[in-house]
């Protein structure tokens, strides 16, 4: 699933097993070095929800990741 907003975009794959998010893999991301917000992936896996706190200094990237994960989960149903 992918999502982009202005200068930031992300394409990712989400794996769900037994109704749990088990893996999130970034396929492609645009947003500039240092603004990847990769911590967002761990936060989503821990919370089992795409609604988590954004990474400070990388809010746009964090939100793109959260929205793309939400869209992927919605497509699963």
Residue, then its C-alpha position, 0 to 999 in steps of 0.5 A: x500500500x502507498x501514500x504520499x503527501x506533498x514532498x513525502x511518500x511511502x510504499x510499504x507491505x504489511x503482513x497480518x497473521x492471526x489478526x496481528x500486524x507481524x511485519x511492515x516492510x518499506x518498499x520505497x520512501x521519499x522524504x529526504x535522508x534523516x527523515x525516514x521515521x523508521x521508529x514508526x514501524x516499531x511503534x505500530x507493531x508494538x501498539x498493534x495500531x497505525x495510530x501512534x505518536x509521530x517521530x519528532x522531526x519527521x512528522x510528515x514521514x510518520x504520518x505517511x507511514x501510519x496512513x499507508x498502514x491504515x490503508x493496507x489494514x483496511x484493504x485486508x478486510 
